[in-house]
Amino acid sequence: MPFLLIIRIGLRQFAGGMLSVLALGILNRVMKVEMGLDLGTISLIVGIHYFAAPLAIPFGHRSDRKSYFGLHRTPYILAGAGLTMIATVSAPFVALNLEAHSGATPAALLAALVFLLLGIGIYTAGTAYLSLIADLTSDRERGKVISVVWSMMMIGILVGVFLGVGILDSYSPDRLVSLFIFMGIIVCGLTVISIWGVERRKPPETSPEAISSRHAWTLMISDRQTRLFFLFLFTGILFLFLQNVALEPFGGDVLGMSVGQTTRFNVYQMIGVLSGMAFAGSWLSNRLGYKVTASIGLILASLSFSGLGLISLTTNANWVNAVILLMGLGMGLFNVGGLAIMMGMSVEGRTGMYMGAWTLAQALANGLASVAGGFTHDIVLAVSASESIAYAAVFFIEAAGLIAPLALLQRLSVAKFRQEALQSSATRYQSD
């Protein structure tokens, strides 16, 4: 794949990175610290967009079977991008409405509905986007493409940080609304530029390799390697991102930092992620393989979470940026190794189905991480009456929990997965 085409395709991830800063880096901080809402309530509202992910499997599978104007992936990406824009523009209004009604249930339900629509848009587009990349790349070049495309997402996060700090360093409701409206338009526009005309048109007939939805679900639960990889992705994402809604509030509540200072946590994290992805994509994954690369990433991330826990208990901010940098480095290595394995875990004619399954694993884990992180903090806070101990509990649980995906990773095999998938498919067809 030509490098300029990789960069162009990566514009969608660049836009997604900018968007993630708004929901998980800025809005949750503003809702907790400036608006005074409970972190548990915030985690439920913001985290509910992850639970739209069960749509990823049927929409991903549908993109295998059903084309529009000869295109299998592009229409789904564009439809998802449009819905994402509408929900993004609506998000600050429902947050302000929630503040005005002191977190009342009707206002919370309205906010949750908007974030649920955001999730439907993100995962409809995201599943088809992953499938498009898998369609366009070979096994050999996949690590390089993933490294570049996901590095652009990290750069998008950095740009989102500076944009957010520039517009919202001094918080006001008007600035919050302006930021989200601008970002919604940017995300939709860059997505269109990213994928327009990239996919090759195919005849509208269903692929002979495509299978029914009933068969798809049967395949997803019948193969051992499929189940193992689903659990690996789920536990890896869960314990890597348990601090999703807690990190910036931790900086404000425990370390006494401003909105601008805690938003800059994303800068250090993304520098680490970019460094890890560059190192993995250019040398480490080719030298040691994707499994070892992902394993090293999990170990480094676990060490970083232990460090954040100690910082929370001592309320010493001197090392916080360095530890967040280490966390990003571990995540960067995990991204390249894990995503490369993920894109190899599919078979021809069913790429969308499998990408939908892997998207589902990641999204459900992210959703549970957001909700569990917020409520873990609130429960420990109620027992200990200490913000330092409450946030430390979240970080230490993450550090210990990463042992699970590390163990599962050692049992995974892409070759065995493909063998099982093809055998299951053949058996299913014969039974019909």
Secondary structure as the mmCIF struct_conf table of DSSP 4:
data_model
#
loop_
_struct_conf.conf_type_id
_struct_conf.id
_struct_conf.beg_label_comp_id
_struct_conf.beg_label_asym_id
_struct_conf.beg_label_seq_id
_struct_conf.end_label_comp_id
_struct_conf.end_label_asym_id
_struct_conf.end_label_seq_id
HELX_RH_AL_P HELX_RH_AL_P1 PHE A 3 SER A 20
HELX_RH_PI_P HELX_RH_PI_P1 VAL A 21 LEU A 27
HELX_RH_AL_P HELX_RH_AL_P2 ASN A 28 ARG A 29
HELX_RH_PI_P HELX_RH_PI_P2 VAL A 30 GLU A 34
BEND BEND1 MET A 35 MET A 35
HELX_RH_AL_P HELX_RH_AL_P3 LEU A 39 GLY A 47
HELX_RH_3T_P HELX_RH_3T_P1 ILE A 48 LEU A 55
HELX_RH_AL_P HELX_RH_AL_P4 ALA A 56 ARG A 65
STRN STRN1 TYR A 68 TYR A 68
TURN_TY1_P TURN_TY1_P1 PHE A 69 GLY A 70
STRN STRN2 LEU A 71 LEU A 71
BEND BEND2 HIS A 72 ARG A 73
HELX_RH_AL_P HELX_RH_AL_P5 THR A 74 ALA A 100
TURN_TY1_P TURN_TY1_P2 HIS A 101 GLY A 103
HELX_RH_AL_P HELX_RH_AL_P6 THR A 105 LEU A 136
HELX_RH_AL_P HELX_RH_AL_P7 ASP A 139 LEU A 168
BEND BEND3 ASP A 169 SER A 170
HELX_RH_AL_P HELX_RH_AL_P8 PRO A 173 ILE A 195
TURN_TY1_P TURN_TY1_P3 TRP A 196 VAL A 198
BEND BEND4 GLU A 199 GLU A 199
HELX_LH_PP_P HELX_LH_PP_P1 ARG A 200 ARG A 201
BEND BEND5 PRO A 204 GLU A 205
HELX_LH_PP_P HELX_LH_PP_P2 THR A 206 SER A 207
TURN_TY1_P TURN_TY1_P4 PRO A 208 GLU A 209
HELX_RH_AL_P HELX_RH_AL_P9 SER A 213 SER A 222
HELX_RH_AL_P HELX_RH_AL_P10 ARG A 224 LEU A 240
BEND BEND6 PHE A 241 PHE A 241
TURN_TY1_P TURN_TY1_P5 LEU A 242 ALA A 246
HELX_RH_AL_P HELX_RH_AL_P11 LEU A 247 ASP A 253
TURN_TY1_P TURN_TY1_P6 VAL A 254 VAL A 254
BEND BEND7 LEU A 255 LEU A 255
HELX_RH_AL_P HELX_RH_AL_P12 VAL A 259 THR A 263
TURN_TY1_P TURN_TY1_P7 ARG A 264 ARG A 264
HELX_RH_AL_P HELX_RH_AL_P13 PHE A 265 PHE A 279
HELX_RH_PI_P HELX_RH_PI_P3 ALA A 280 LEU A 284
HELX_RH_AL_P HELX_RH_AL_P14 SER A 285 LEU A 288
HELX_RH_AL_P HELX_RH_AL_P15 TYR A 290 THR A 314
TURN_TY1_P TURN_TY1_P8 THR A 315 THR A 315
HELX_RH_3T_P HELX_RH_3T_P2 ALA A 317 TRP A 319
HELX_RH_AL_P HELX_RH_AL_P16 VAL A 320 GLY A 344
BEND BEND8 MET A 345 MET A 345
TURN_TY1_P TURN_TY1_P9 GLU A 348 GLY A 349
HELX_RH_AL_P HELX_RH_AL_P17 THR A 351 SER A 384
HELX_RH_AL_P HELX_RH_AL_P18 GLU A 387 GLY A 401
TURN_TY1_P TURN_TY1_P10 LEU A 402 LEU A 402
HELX_RH_AL_P HELX_RH_AL_P19 ILE A 403 LEU A 409
TURN_TY1_P TURN_TY1_P11 GLN A 410 ARG A 411
HELX_RH_AL_P HELX_RH_AL_P20 VAL A 414 SER A 431
#
